[in-house]
C-alpha cells in the first residue's frame, strides 16, 4: 500500500463504518454523516462511499502530496541519503530515503498521517453547529473533532485499516502458501505491508525455526536411542550444546535485528515510538514530564523538584505493582500449580492423568486472562513513556504466570520426588494438549465469529425486507473485512502486549502498525530463560548422578558445579566475542556520521561567514578593519 502518486491507482487504506440509512428522511438541518464526508474531503482525502447490507462504509485514500504536507506539519523525522534523521520537508522530498518497495512513506508513517487527518475534522467556527442523525440533534462544539463526537454518540461504529488485495494476494502466494520452502519469508514485503513490529516478529520466528533444527535433531536422537551407561556423558553433552546454542542464537539474532534496522532505515529507539490508534479513545497516562516543566513556570528549583518527584513516584508505583503481581502469583497460582503436580504424582491411571492435564490447561487459560486484566489495571497507574513501554510492562507481569506454569513441575517432580520419568510424561502431555488446544482456538474462534456476524447481518436484512426470498450475499470486499474479527495480539483488549497471542496466520482485519524496531521485553525474558536453563539443567544433572540424595561433592558433582560456572561465564562473555552489529552496518553508520559531520561543519562555517544571519548580531570583522586597529 504505497503513498498514492499521480500514475498509481487509488488505494483506499482506511474505512469508517456508520449505520446505513434512508437519507430522504433527513430533511432538517445538517446530516452528520454528510458533514463528516465533506470534512474528510476538505482535509485532503479521496472519499468513496460503499453501501453494505446493514452499514455504510466510508473509504479513505490520501494522495502523496497530502501525506507529505501532513508529515511536514507533524515534523516527522525521516532518514536522509546521508543516514541522518531530519524533520520531513515536502519541498526537499528527494533528500529522503525510500522504502524497499519504492514508496516514500512506510505504513507506520502513513498511518500516523491518516490518524492526524481524520481527527483534523474540527469545528472551526466560534459557535456550536447542530447536526442531525435519525431525528436526533447533535451539538458539534467549536474546536471539537467531528469523528470523536460521532464515536461518542455511537454513530461511527469502527475505524479500521483496509487490506490492499493486490499485495495481500501476492503475500499469500509467496509466503503463506509457499510449501516448497517453509522457512522462506519475504520479510521486506511483510515490513512494507504490516509495519515494523510484525515484520521483526516474523523475522525472529523465521530465524528461530531454522535454528531449532539442531536441538530438535539432537533431542530425537536422545529420545529414540538407548545409550546405556553412556547416558551419563551424553546428557551433559546435550545440556552444554543446548546452552551454547541458545547463547549463539540470541547473539546472532541481535546482529540480524541490527541489519534489518539498517536495511529499513530504522534509527529510532523503542522508547521513542508511539502507539497509534485510529479512534479517539487513547490510553490515559499520567501527566508527562514536559507538562510538569510547563506548569512549573520559570522556577528552575521547582522544575527540578517536580521532575524528581515524577521520576521517583513512577519507580515506586512500578515497584508496588510488581510486588502485587508477585504476591498474587505466590498466594493464588502457586497452590494451584502444586495441587496439580501432587495429584499427577499420586494418580496411577494414565487416562485420568491425561484428563487432569486437559482440565488444568483449560483452567490456566482463565488464570492468564485474570492476570492480564489485573496487570492492565495496574499499568494504568504507571508512568510509562509510550505504548511500547506499557506493552513491555504487561509482558513482564504476565510472564510470571507462564514461568510458574512451566517450571513448577520441574522443581516438584525432580527436586522432591526425583522422578524424571514423570516429569518427561508431564511435559509431553502438556505440549501435545496445549498445541492442540491453541490451534483449535486460533482456527475456530475467528471463523465462528466471522460466520456469526454474517448470519446476523443476513437475518437483519431479511427482517427489513420481509418479501425477500432470494439468497443474500455480501457484494463488497470492505464489508467482508468489517465482518472479520479485529486483529488482536493481546491477552487483553485494552493494550497490545507484544504478540502474546498470535492470530497473524488468519485472514483478519489488517492490524494497526506498531513502530517497534526490536522484540522488546521478550529479548530480556529469553536471556533470563537462558540463565534459568543453566541452573535447572545443572540441577537435573545433579539429581541424575546423585540418585540416593546424599548430596556429596564427588568428582561428578564437582564437575557439574564447575560446568555451570563455566557456562555462566560463556553466556556473559560471548557478547564481547561476537559483536551485536555486523561490520557492514557499523561501517555504514560511521560513514554516514562522517558525512553528516562534514556537512554540518561546512554549513556552520558558512553561517559564521554570513555574519548576523546565523549568530544574532555577530558580524565578522574585515581584514582591513583589523589591520587599521592594530596600527
Number of C-alpha atoms within 10 A of each C-alpha: 23 22 24 20 14 10 6 10 8 17 20 21 22 22 25 20 21 21 16 14 14 7 12 6 10 14 11 10 13 16 19 21 22 13 15 18 19 14 20 22 15 12 16 18 22 17 17 13 13 18 17 19 19 16 17 20 23 22 24 25 22 26 18 18 15 19 26 23 16 23 23 16 14 14 13 17 18 25 19 19 13 18 21 18 17 14 17 23 20 18 10 8 13 12 16 23 19 19 18 15 14 12 17 23 23 25 25 24 20 23 23 22 23 23 17 15 19 26 18 18 23 19 17 12 10 9 12 15 15 15 19 19 18 13 13 8 15 18 13 19 18 15 15 16 18 24 25 19 18 18 17 13 11 12 17 18 14 15 21 22 22 21 23 15 12 10 15 15 13 12 18 12 12 15 19 15 11 14 11 7 10 13 14 15 19 13 17 19 19 20 24 23 24 21 24 25 21 25 24 22 16 17 23 18 13 17 17 16 12 12 15 14 11 12 15 11 11 13 13 10 12 15 10 8 8 10 14 8 8 9 13 14 10 14 17 17 11 16 17 17 15 19 20 16 16 21 22 16 16 19 21 19 18 19 19 19 21 21 20 21 18 18 13 20 19 18 16 15 11 17 15 13 17 17 21 16 17 20 16 15 10 11 14 8 16 14 10 13 17 11 9 16 17 10 12 16 10 10 9 11 9 15 19 14 12 16 16 13 12 17 13 12 14 17 14 12 16 19 13 14 20 17 12 16 20 15 13 15 18 14 11 12 18 17 12 17 19 15 12 18 20 14 12 22 17 9 12 10 9 11 10 12 20 17 11 15 20 16 12 15 17 13 12 17 12 11 14 18 14 15 23 24 17 19 22 21 12 20 22 14 15 21 22 20 16 16 24 25 22 23 22 18 22 27 24 17 22 24 18 16 22 12 11 15 18 14 13 16 22 24 17 18 21 20 15 9 12 20 17 16 11 17 20 14 14 20 14 12 14 18 12 10 16 16 11 12 14 12 13 11 13 17 13 12 13 19 16 13 14 19 14 14 16 19 12 12 20 17 13 13 15 17 11 10 10 8 8 11 8 7 7 13 10 13 12 13 13 22 21 16 20 23 17 21 19 16 18 21 18 20 24 21 12 12 20 22 26 25 19 16 15 14 18 17 9 14 14 21 21 20 18 19 24 24 24 27 24 22 19 18 18 17 14 12 13 14 15 11 14 20 16 13 16 20 16 16 19 20 20 20 18 19 19 18 16 17 11 9 12 7 12 10 12 11 9 15 20 13 12 20 17 11 16 18 13 11 18 16 11 16 21 12 11 15 16 11 10 13 13 19 18 16 12 11 17 15 12 14 16 13 14 17 15 13 15 15 12 12 13 12 12 12 12 13 11 12 14 16 15 14 15 13 12 14 11 8 9 13 14 11 10 8 8 9 9 10 9 8 7 7 5
